[in-house]
Amino acid sequence: MLLQKSKVLVLNASYEPLSICDARNAVLLLFCGKAMMVASHPEHRIRTVTENFPLPSIVRLMVYVRIDYRGAVLNRKNLFRRDGFRCQYCGCKDGSLTVDHVMPKSRGGEDTWENLITACKSCNTKKGNRTPSEAGMAMLNKPCRPSNITLMRQHYRSISDEWKPYLFMS
């Protein structure tokens, strides 16, 4: 169970953060020789019948993986992460959030990071088929394309201190 609950930061061969995976996948990378351990959880160990190993906290890939620098993939989950799971008009965090087009689709608005935000159902209904300025509603944050690192930081609120230098949070 510990292997599935523990999260491990995966670094590229150049020490850039790539992703976060569960400890089970990180152990597989280590035992297959595809990664090396950079840091481990000091209080946890993986025990077999004959040996025990430290539980990884950070692993680095042995071979460089080419990164797509266009930023994070635009999908519902990443959009909600970027906006902090809160309505961008009133700031509420209830469970009934929707995706809103800043410039409505019927008026030429596209599905882009700069045109999509999260909104509660009541604010989305109030805005309707208008722009926020036409509806007299101010956005809390201007929508923009996040980086993969930004989404990692926002998704994992409790980041261990040893991860911070790699996520540029010193």
C-alpha positions as CSV (number, residue, x, y, z in Angstrom):
1,M,0.0,0.0,0.0
2,L,2.9,2.4,0.8
3,L,4.2,1.9,-2.8
4,Q,1.0,3.3,-4.2
5,K,0.5,6.2,-1.7
6,S,4.0,7.6,-1.8
7,K,4.8,10.0,-4.6
8,V,8.1,10.3,-6.3
9,L,9.5,13.2,-8.3
10,V,10.9,12.0,-11.6
11,L,13.7,14.1,-13.1
12,N,15.1,14.1,-16.6
13,A,18.8,13.1,-17.1
14,S,19.5,16.9,-17.0
15,Y,17.8,17.2,-13.5
16,E,14.7,19.0,-14.9
17,P,11.4,17.9,-13.3
18,L,9.4,15.7,-15.7
19,S,6.5,14.3,-13.6
20,I,5.4,12.8,-10.4
21,C,4.6,9.1,-10.1
22,D,3.8,6.6,-7.4
23,A,6.6,4.8,-5.7
24,R,5.8,1.5,-7.3
25,N,6.5,2.9,-10.8
26,A,9.7,4.6,-9.5
27,V,10.9,1.3,-8.1
28,L,10.3,-0.4,-11.4
29,L,12.4,2.3,-13.1
30,L,15.2,1.7,-10.6
31,F,15.2,-2.1,-10.9
32,C,15.0,-2.0,-14.7
33,G,18.1,0.3,-14.8
34,K,16.2,3.2,-16.4
35,A,16.7,5.6,-13.4
36,M,18.9,6.2,-10.4
37,M,17.8,7.3,-7.0
38,V,18.6,10.9,-6.1
39,A,16.9,11.0,-2.7
40,S,14.9,8.6,-0.5
41,H,12.4,8.7,2.3
42,P,14.6,8.1,5.4
43,E,11.8,6.6,7.5
44,H,10.5,4.1,4.9
45,R,12.0,1.0,3.3
46,I,11.0,-1.6,0.8
47,R,11.5,-5.1,2.3
48,T,11.9,-8.3,0.4
49,V,12.5,-11.8,1.8
50,T,16.3,-11.3,1.7
51,E,17.0,-7.6,1.4
52,N,15.6,-4.1,2.1
53,F,15.9,-1.0,0.0
54,P,15.2,2.7,0.7
55,L,11.9,4.0,-0.6
56,P,12.7,6.6,-3.4
57,S,11.6,10.2,-3.1
58,I,13.4,11.5,-6.2
59,V,14.6,9.5,-9.1
60,R,16.6,10.7,-12.2
61,L,16.3,9.0,-15.6
62,M,19.5,7.6,-17.1
63,V,18.6,8.7,-20.6
64,Y,17.5,12.3,-21.6
65,V,13.9,12.5,-22.6
66,R,13.0,15.2,-25.0
67,I,10.4,17.6,-23.5
68,D,7.6,19.4,-25.3
69,Y,8.1,23.0,-24.2
70,R,4.7,24.2,-25.5
71,G,3.5,23.8,-21.9
72,A,0.8,21.7,-20.3
73,V,-1.8,19.8,-22.1
74,L,-5.2,21.6,-22.2
75,N,-7.7,19.4,-20.6
76,R,-10.4,19.8,-17.9
77,K,-8.3,18.4,-15.1
78,N,-5.3,20.8,-15.8
79,L,-7.7,23.7,-16.3
80,F,-9.2,23.1,-12.8
81,R,-5.6,22.7,-11.4
82,R,-4.5,26.0,-13.0
83,D,-7.4,27.9,-11.5
84,G,-7.0,26.3,-8.1
85,F,-10.4,24.5,-8.2
86,R,-12.2,27.8,-7.6
87,C,-14.6,30.0,-9.5
88,Q,-12.7,32.7,-11.3
89,Y,-15.5,35.2,-10.8
90,C,-16.7,34.8,-7.2
91,G,-13.9,32.7,-5.7
92,C,-16.1,29.9,-4.3
93,K,-14.7,26.4,-4.1
94,D,-17.9,24.3,-4.0
95,G,-18.1,21.1,-6.0
96,S,-20.2,22.4,-8.9
97,L,-17.6,24.1,-11.1
98,T,-17.9,24.3,-14.8
99,V,-15.7,25.4,-17.7
100,D,-16.5,28.9,-19.1
101,H,-15.4,30.5,-22.3
102,V,-14.3,34.1,-21.6
103,M,-15.2,35.0,-25.2
104,P,-18.2,32.7,-25.9
105,K,-17.9,30.1,-28.6
106,S,-20.9,31.5,-30.4
107,R,-19.0,34.7,-30.9
108,G,-15.8,33.1,-32.1
109,G,-14.2,32.1,-28.8
110,E,-11.8,29.1,-29.0
111,D,-10.8,26.3,-26.7
112,T,-7.5,27.8,-25.6
113,W,-5.7,28.3,-22.2
114,E,-6.3,32.1,-22.6
115,N,-10.0,31.7,-23.3
116,L,-11.1,29.1,-20.7
117,I,-11.6,29.5,-17.0
118,T,-13.4,27.7,-14.2
119,A,-16.7,29.1,-13.0
120,C,-19.4,28.0,-10.6
121,K,-22.8,27.2,-12.2
122,S,-24.4,30.4,-10.9
123,C,-21.7,32.7,-12.2
124,N,-21.6,30.8,-15.5
125,T,-25.4,31.2,-15.9
126,K,-25.2,34.9,-14.9
127,K,-22.5,35.6,-17.5
128,G,-24.4,33.7,-20.2
129,N,-23.5,34.5,-23.8
130,R,-21.6,37.7,-22.9
131,T,-18.0,38.6,-22.2
132,P,-17.1,39.2,-18.5
133,S,-17.0,43.0,-19.1
134,E,-20.4,43.0,-20.8
135,A,-21.8,41.0,-17.8
136,G,-20.1,43.4,-15.3
137,M,-18.1,40.5,-13.8
138,A,-14.4,40.8,-13.0
139,M,-12.1,37.7,-13.2
140,L,-9.9,37.0,-10.2
141,N,-7.0,35.9,-12.5
142,K,-6.2,36.5,-16.1
143,P,-6.2,33.1,-17.9
144,C,-2.8,32.0,-19.3
145,R,-1.0,28.9,-20.4
146,P,0.7,27.3,-17.3
147,S,4.0,25.4,-17.4
148,N,4.1,21.7,-16.4
149,I,6.1,22.7,-13.3
150,T,3.4,25.2,-12.3
151,L,0.7,22.5,-12.5
152,M,2.9,20.1,-10.4
153,R,3.3,22.7,-7.7
154,Q,-0.4,23.5,-7.6
155,H,-1.5,19.8,-7.6
156,Y,0.8,18.7,-4.8
157,R,0.3,21.2,-2.0
158,S,2.5,19.4,0.5
159,I,5.8,19.2,-1.3
160,S,8.7,17.7,0.6
161,D,11.6,20.0,1.2
162,E,14.0,17.9,-0.9
163,W,11.7,18.4,-4.0
164,K,11.8,22.2,-3.7
165,P,15.1,22.9,-5.4
166,Y,14.1,20.9,-8.4
167,L,10.7,22.6,-8.6
168,F,12.3,26.1,-8.3
169,M,10.7,26.7,-5.0
170,S,13.8,27.3,-2.7
